[in-house]
Amino acid sequence: MHTVAVLALDGVIAFDLSTPIEVFGRTRLPDGRPAYRVRVCASAAEVDAGAFTLKAPWPLQTLAEADTIVLPGVADPDVSFPPEVIDALREAAGRGTRIASICTGAFVLAATGLLDGLRATTHWVAAPLLAARYPAIEVDPDVLYVDNGQFLTSAGAAAGLDLSLHLIRRDHGSAVAADAARLSVMPLERDGGQAQFIVHEHPPAPRGSTLEPLLRWMEDNARRELTLDEVAARAGMSVRTLNRRFREHTGTSPLQWLHRARVRQAQYLLETTGHPVERIASQVGFGSPTAFRDRFRRITGTSPNAYRRAFQGQSAL
């Protein structure tokens, strides 16, 4: 039987810890037999899990017997992890063991060096820290999970469910995975990626920047058909200088900044109104519903209608 070892470290996030335990532990094969043997292990006698203290029934050496190791997130990824844990994970990887992380568990896996040169993800809040600390990793904050074969990483919270179901499908096929998804009251595949959950209170607009008044004006007039020439004239500079200043101050172009501002306004309208998508497209300044849908998907990773289903409050219905 396939053994899944779930590693609990100090500061483990209880949600991330329980997800693989429940999903893998309750998965059944077509003949009713358990698909997995789940072992919760730790390197210490007791683990601080925040609201409670955990006594793992299995020691760190259990990793040597596992077919899959799951690394749940930790509350503070900005810490050093026990050397014996890093060594055990490297040894397991050398034996070909599959290792998957949930949320900030990616920091534990990254500390081993096993993700160097690979694409990976984590919770979008922690993605900038992961990218800064481990520049050899290509951090993608927009996706729910990344499968590199032996090493897999997932975003925060519910993305651990997506990753677990993906692994079950890899191991036992879609039918078994679909049964596990129904038991978890989850779709086997969710629309979009992590990008739809990222909170952009404002498009990139550094406070105190010389461009700040212009950025406010652009956001206030985003529903109009603004041209680069008009924006440059408003700023009192040439188009070439405008593009250069935008890159320096926001890391993007005026057009891309404007697209993101429009999509952010559209997200608000999708959440709070029942207006048709076509009307919202016009309200936020897109020339056509098709252009709006395409840009919305590029930025959020999902469609306007799927976003509305996920985030619209009851008061807007």
C-alpha positions as CSV (number, residue, x, y, z in Angstrom):
1,M,0.0,0.0,0.0
2,H,1.2,3.5,-0.8
3,T,2.4,5.3,2.4
4,V,1.9,9.0,2.8
5,A,4.0,10.6,5.5
6,V,2.7,14.0,6.7
7,L,5.5,16.0,8.4
8,A,4.4,18.2,11.3
9,L,6.9,20.9,12.3
10,D,6.6,23.6,15.0
11,G,4.2,26.3,13.9
12,V,2.4,23.8,11.6
13,I,-0.9,25.2,10.1
14,A,-3.6,22.9,11.4
15,F,-5.7,23.2,8.2
16,D,-2.8,22.2,6.0
17,L,-1.9,19.3,8.3
18,S,-5.5,17.9,8.4
19,T,-6.1,18.2,4.6
20,P,-3.8,15.4,3.4
21,I,-4.7,13.3,6.5
22,E,-8.4,13.4,5.7
23,V,-8.2,13.3,1.9
24,F,-5.7,10.4,1.6
25,G,-7.0,8.6,4.6
26,R,-10.5,8.4,3.3
27,T,-9.7,7.5,-0.3
28,R,-10.9,4.1,-1.4
29,L,-10.1,1.9,-4.4
30,P,-13.0,0.5,-6.5
31,D,-13.0,-2.7,-4.5
32,G,-13.4,-0.7,-1.2
33,R,-9.8,-1.2,0.0
34,P,-7.9,1.9,1.4
35,A,-5.8,3.5,-1.2
36,Y,-3.2,5.0,1.2
37,R,-1.6,4.4,4.6
38,V,-1.2,7.8,6.3
39,R,1.5,8.5,8.9
40,V,1.8,11.8,10.8
41,C,5.4,12.2,11.9
42,A,7.6,14.8,13.5
43,S,11.2,15.4,14.6
44,A,10.3,16.3,18.2
45,A,8.2,14.7,20.9
46,E,5.7,17.6,20.8
47,V,4.8,20.0,18.0
48,D,3.4,23.5,18.6
49,A,0.4,23.9,16.3
50,G,-0.7,27.3,17.7
51,A,-4.1,26.6,19.2
52,F,-3.0,23.2,20.4
53,T,0.1,20.9,21.0
54,L,0.5,17.9,18.8
55,K,2.1,14.6,19.7
56,A,2.9,12.9,16.4
57,P,2.6,9.1,16.6
58,W,5.5,8.5,14.2
59,P,9.1,9.7,14.3
60,L,11.1,11.5,11.6
61,Q,12.6,8.1,10.5
62,T,9.1,7.3,9.1
63,L,10.1,9.5,6.1
64,A,12.4,6.7,5.0
65,E,9.5,4.3,4.6
66,A,7.2,6.8,2.7
67,D,6.2,6.7,-0.9
68,T,5.0,10.3,-0.7
69,I,5.9,13.0,1.9
70,V,3.6,16.0,2.4
71,L,5.0,19.2,4.0
72,P,2.1,21.3,5.4
73,G,2.5,25.0,5.8
74,V,4.1,26.7,8.8
75,A,2.9,29.9,10.4
76,D,6.3,31.6,10.2
77,P,8.2,30.6,7.1
78,D,10.9,33.1,8.0
79,V,12.7,30.6,10.3
80,S,15.5,28.1,10.0
81,F,14.2,24.5,9.9
82,P,15.9,21.6,11.8
83,P,18.9,20.3,10.0
84,E,17.8,16.7,10.6
85,V,14.6,17.5,8.8
86,I,16.4,18.9,5.8
87,D,18.8,16.0,5.7
88,A,15.9,13.5,5.9
89,L,14.1,15.1,3.0
90,R,17.2,15.2,0.8
91,E,17.8,11.5,1.6
92,A,14.2,10.7,0.8
93,A,14.5,12.6,-2.5
94,G,17.6,10.6,-3.3
95,R,15.6,7.4,-3.0
96,G,13.0,8.8,-5.4
97,T,10.3,9.6,-2.8
98,R,7.7,12.0,-4.0
99,I,7.6,15.2,-2.0
100,A,4.7,17.7,-2.0
101,S,4.2,20.9,-0.1
102,I,1.1,22.8,0.9
103,C,1.1,26.6,1.3
104,T,4.3,27.8,3.1
105,G,5.5,24.2,3.3
106,A,7.2,25.2,0.1
107,F,9.8,27.0,2.3
108,V,10.7,23.7,3.9
109,L,11.1,22.0,0.6
110,A,13.0,25.1,-0.8
111,A,15.5,24.9,2.1
112,T,16.6,21.5,0.8
113,G,17.7,22.9,-2.5
114,L,15.5,20.4,-4.3
115,L,13.4,23.1,-5.9
116,D,16.4,25.0,-7.4
117,G,15.9,25.5,-11.1
118,L,12.2,24.4,-10.9
119,R,8.9,26.2,-11.0
120,A,7.0,26.3,-7.7
121,T,4.2,28.1,-5.9
122,T,3.1,28.9,-2.4
123,H,0.4,31.1,-0.8
124,W,0.3,34.4,-2.7
125,V,1.0,36.4,0.4
126,A,4.3,34.5,0.9
127,A,5.3,34.3,-2.8
128,P,7.5,37.4,-2.8
129,L,9.4,36.2,0.3
130,L,10.0,32.8,-1.3
131,A,11.2,34.4,-4.5
132,A,13.5,36.7,-2.6
133,R,15.0,34.1,-0.4
134,Y,15.4,31.4,-3.1
135,P,16.2,33.2,-6.4
136,A,17.0,29.9,-8.0
137,I,13.3,28.9,-7.9
138,E,10.9,30.2,-10.5
139,V,8.0,31.3,-8.2
140,D,4.6,31.4,-9.8
141,P,2.0,33.1,-7.4
142,D,-0.9,32.7,-9.8
143,V,-1.5,28.9,-9.8
144,L,-3.1,26.5,-7.4
145,Y,-0.3,23.9,-7.7
146,V,2.8,23.0,-9.7
147,D,3.7,19.4,-10.6
148,N,7.3,18.9,-11.4
149,G,7.0,15.1,-11.3
150,Q,8.9,14.2,-8.1
151,F,8.4,17.5,-6.4
152,L,5.1,19.3,-6.2
153,T,4.0,22.6,-4.5
154,S,0.6,24.1,-3.9
155,A,-0.9,27.5,-2.9
156,G,-2.5,28.1,0.5
157,A,-5.4,26.5,2.3
158,A,-7.9,24.9,-0.1
159,A,-5.2,24.5,-2.7
160,G,-4.0,21.6,-0.5
161,L,-7.2,19.8,-1.5
162,D,-6.6,20.5,-5.2
163,L,-3.0,19.1,-4.9
164,S,-4.2,16.0,-2.9
165,L,-6.8,15.2,-5.5
166,H,-4.3,15.7,-8.3
167,L,-2.0,13.2,-6.6
168,I,-4.8,10.7,-6.2
169,R,-5.7,11.0,-9.9
170,R,-2.0,10.5,-10.8
171,D,-1.8,7.3,-8.6
172,H,-5.2,5.7,-9.2
173,G,-7.0,7.5,-12.1
174,S,-9.9,9.9,-12.4
175,A,-12.6,7.7,-11.1
176,V,-11.0,7.2,-7.7
177,A,-10.0,10.9,-7.6
178,A,-13.6,11.9,-8.4
179,D,-14.9,9.8,-5.6
180,A,-12.4,11.4,-3.2
181,A,-13.5,14.9,-4.5
182,R,-17.1,14.1,-3.9
183,L,-16.3,13.0,-0.3
184,S,-14.5,16.3,0.2
185,V,-17.3,18.2,-1.4
186,M,-14.9,19.6,-3.9
187,P,-14.8,19.8,-7.7
188,L,-12.0,17.6,-9.1
189,E,-10.8,20.6,-10.9
190,R,-11.5,24.2,-9.9
191,D,-11.8,27.1,-12.4
192,G,-8.9,29.4,-12.6
193,G,-5.9,29.7,-10.3
194,Q,-4.6,31.5,-7.3
195,A,-4.6,34.8,-9.2
196,Q,-8.3,35.3,-8.6
197,F,-7.8,35.4,-4.9
198,I,-4.9,37.9,-4.8
199,V,-6.0,41.2,-3.3
200,H,-4.7,44.2,-5.3
201,E,-6.1,47.1,-3.3
202,H,-4.5,49.4,-5.8
203,P,-2.6,48.7,-9.0
204,P,1.1,49.3,-8.4
205,A,1.3,53.0,-7.3
206,P,4.1,53.8,-4.9
207,R,3.1,56.5,-2.4
208,G,5.1,59.7,-2.9
209,S,6.0,58.8,-6.4
210,T,6.0,61.7,-8.9
211,L,3.5,59.6,-10.9
212,E,1.0,59.3,-8.1
213,P,-1.3,62.1,-9.3
214,L,-1.3,60.7,-12.8
215,L,-2.1,57.2,-11.6
216,R,-5.0,58.5,-9.6
217,W,-6.3,60.4,-12.7
218,M,-5.9,57.3,-14.8
219,E,-7.8,55.2,-12.3
220,D,-10.6,57.8,-12.1
221,N,-10.8,57.9,-15.9
222,A,-10.2,54.2,-16.6
223,R,-13.7,53.7,-18.1
224,R,-12.7,56.2,-20.9
225,E,-10.8,55.2,-24.0
226,L,-7.5,56.6,-22.9
227,T,-4.6,56.7,-25.4
228,L,-0.9,56.9,-24.6
229,D,-0.8,60.3,-26.2
230,E,-3.5,61.6,-23.9
231,V,-1.9,60.1,-20.8
232,A,1.5,61.5,-21.8
233,A,-0.1,65.0,-22.4
234,R,-1.7,64.8,-19.0
235,A,1.7,64.0,-17.4
236,G,3.4,66.7,-19.4
237,M,6.0,64.4,-21.0
238,S,6.6,62.5,-24.2
239,V,5.2,59.0,-24.7
240,R,8.8,57.6,-24.6
241,T,9.5,59.3,-21.3
242,L,6.1,58.2,-20.0
243,N,6.9,54.6,-20.7
244,R,10.3,54.9,-19.1
245,R,8.9,56.5,-16.0
246,F,6.2,53.9,-15.7
247,R,8.7,51.1,-15.8
248,E,10.9,52.8,-13.2
249,H,8.0,53.5,-10.8
250,T,5.5,50.7,-11.3
251,G,7.5,47.9,-13.0
252,T,5.0,47.8,-15.9
253,S,3.7,49.8,-18.9
254,P,1.0,52.5,-18.8
255,L,-1.3,50.2,-20.8
256,Q,-0.8,47.1,-18.6
257,W,-1.3,49.3,-15.5
258,L,-4.6,50.6,-17.0
259,H,-5.8,47.1,-17.8
260,R,-5.2,46.0,-14.3
261,A,-7.0,49.0,-12.9
262,R,-10.0,48.2,-15.1
263,V,-10.0,44.6,-14.1
264,R,-9.9,45.5,-10.5
265,Q,-13.0,47.8,-11.0
266,A,-14.7,44.9,-12.8
267,Q,-14.0,42.6,-9.9
268,Y,-15.8,45.0,-7.6
269,L,-18.8,45.2,-9.9
270,L,-18.9,41.4,-10.3
271,E,-18.9,41.0,-6.5
272,T,-21.4,43.7,-5.7
273,T,-23.9,44.0,-8.6
274,G,-26.0,41.8,-10.8
275,H,-25.1,43.7,-14.0
276,P,-24.5,41.6,-17.1
277,V,-20.9,41.0,-18.1
278,E,-21.4,43.0,-21.3
279,R,-22.5,46.0,-19.2
280,I,-19.6,45.7,-16.8
281,A,-17.2,45.5,-19.8
282,S,-18.4,48.9,-21.0
283,Q,-18.6,50.4,-17.5
284,V,-14.9,49.8,-16.9
285,G,-13.6,50.9,-20.3
286,F,-13.2,47.8,-22.4
287,G,-14.2,48.2,-26.1
288,S,-15.9,44.9,-26.3
289,P,-17.1,42.0,-24.0
290,T,-14.7,39.7,-25.8
291,A,-11.7,41.9,-25.1
292,F,-12.9,42.2,-21.5
293,R,-13.2,38.5,-21.0
294,D,-9.8,37.8,-22.5
295,R,-8.0,40.4,-20.4
296,F,-9.9,39.4,-17.2
297,R,-8.8,35.8,-17.7
298,R,-5.2,36.8,-18.4
299,I,-5.0,38.8,-15.1
300,T,-7.1,36.6,-12.8
301,G,-6.8,33.2,-14.3
302,T,-10.6,32.7,-14.5
303,S,-13.6,34.0,-16.4
304,P,-15.8,36.9,-15.2
305,N,-18.8,34.5,-14.7
306,A,-16.7,32.0,-12.7
307,Y,-15.3,34.8,-10.6
308,R,-18.8,36.1,-9.9
309,R,-20.0,32.6,-8.9
310,A,-17.1,32.4,-6.5
311,F,-17.1,35.8,-4.9
312,Q,-20.5,37.5,-5.3
313,G,-22.2,38.3,-2.0
314,Q,-25.9,37.4,-1.4
315,S,-26.8,41.0,-1.3
316,A,-26.0,41.4,-5.0
317,L,-28.1,38.5,-6.1
